[in-house]
Amino acid sequence: MRLRHAIGGALGALALIVTVPTSANAATGQFVFTYNRDGKTIEGRLHDPKARECIDLDEVAKPDSTPAHSPRNRTNSIATVYTDLECEGESFPLKAHSGYGGEGLKFRSVVFNQ
């Protein structure tokens, strides 16, 4: 019986160790943005994006595409958007949980600073 409790406790501790680092490497929540394609306005989303890693938005990565705009940061991390790919160019930070920008804020990449 004691062996069973010891194994159960060890497995529980291992589960905690494995899950904690994963959640520390991601922002929790959604980052919403708008982009245009073929004359249509489309809403894009990043769900629980990686933290401290530049994310190029695939939807606007092609040179002939127009940049994304109107970001809504609903994550638990500050999101910094950049005018160019690879988090280059001008930047603008959006506060956690409620940061937003209007249609005039154009960007192609973002990093979550958690």
C-alpha distance (Angstrom), angle and dihedral (degrees) to the residues before:
residue distance angle dihedral
M1 . . .
R2 3.82 . .
L3 3.79 91.0 .
R4 3.80 89.7 54.1
H5 3.84 91.3 52.3
A6 3.80 91.9 46.7
I7 3.80 92.5 51.0
G8 3.81 91.4 46.3
G9 3.81 91.2 50.6
A10 3.80 92.2 47.9
L11 3.81 91.9 49.8
G12 3.80 91.0 48.8
A13 3.82 91.7 51.0
L14 3.80 90.6 47.8
A15 3.81 91.0 52.0
L16 3.82 90.3 53.7
I17 3.79 92.9 48.3
V18 3.80 92.6 50.1
T19 3.83 96.7 47.0
V20 3.82 100.9 43.8
P21 3.84 98.0 64.8
T22 3.80 91.8 48.5
S23 3.80 94.1 56.7
A24 3.81 91.2 47.6
N25 3.81 90.0 60.4
A26 3.79 96.4 57.5
A27 3.75 137.9 59.7
T28 3.79 110.9 -125.5
G29 3.78 118.4 -129.6
Q30 3.78 136.6 26.1
F31 3.76 134.6 -52.8
V32 3.80 110.5 -156.6
F33 3.79 126.0 -165.3
T34 3.79 139.4 166.0
Y35 3.79 128.5 -128.8
N36 3.78 136.9 170.0
R37 3.80 126.3 -124.3
D38 3.79 128.1 171.2
G39 3.80 90.6 -11.2
K40 3.81 93.1 -53.4
T41 3.79 127.4 114.6
I42 3.81 110.7 -131.3
E43 3.80 131.4 -173.7
G44 3.80 116.5 -135.4
R45 3.81 127.7 -166.2
L46 3.77 139.1 -162.4
H47 3.81 111.4 -159.3
D48 3.83 117.5 -156.1
P49 3.83 92.4 -17.6
K50 3.80 122.6 -158.7
A51 3.79 114.5 -91.5
R52 3.81 127.0 -127.8
E53 3.81 91.3 12.8
C54 3.79 125.9 105.8
I55 3.80 112.1 -116.0
D56 3.80 117.6 -159.2
L57 3.79 109.4 -154.4
D58 3.81 105.1 -121.9
E59 3.80 90.7 -155.4
V60 3.83 91.6 65.8
A61 3.81 102.4 25.6
K62 3.82 97.8 103.7
P63 3.82 114.0 94.6
D64 3.82 92.7 -125.5
S65 3.83 94.4 50.9
T66 3.78 123.1 97.3
P67 3.82 116.6 -115.7
A68 3.78 123.2 -100.2
H69 3.79 118.7 -101.6
S70 3.83 143.3 -178.7
P71 3.84 98.1 49.1
R72 3.80 121.1 -165.3
N73 3.79 115.8 -164.9
R74 3.79 109.9 -155.2
T75 3.81 94.7 160.0
N76 3.79 128.2 105.9
S77 3.81 90.4 -114.3
I78 3.78 136.5 74.0
A79 3.81 107.5 -101.7
T80 3.78 118.6 -152.0
V81 3.80 114.8 -161.6
Y82 3.83 122.6 -156.9
T83 3.78 130.7 -155.2
D84 3.82 92.8 -134.8
L85 3.80 137.5 43.2
E86 3.81 120.3 -88.1
C87 3.82 90.1 34.5
E88 3.79 92.6 -71.9
G89 3.78 130.3 139.5
E90 3.77 127.4 30.5
S91 3.79 117.2 -7.3
F92 3.77 137.3 -155.1
P93 3.84 125.6 -169.2
L94 3.80 121.6 -138.1
K95 3.78 116.7 -159.6
A96 3.78 121.0 -120.7
H97 3.82 120.9 -89.0
S98 3.81 97.8 4.4
G99 3.81 111.2 26.4
Y100 3.78 115.8 133.0
G101 3.75 143.6 164.5
G102 3.77 133.5 -156.9
E103 3.77 133.2 -119.0
G104 3.82 89.8 -81.0
L105 3.82 92.8 63.7
K106 3.82 102.5 91.4
F107 3.83 120.7 -172.7
R108 3.81 144.3 157.5
S109 3.81 103.8 -168.3
V110 3.80 140.4 30.6
V111 3.80 139.5 -166.4
F112 3.80 126.2 -160.4
N113 3.78 110.5 -140.4
Q114 3.78 100.4 -155.8
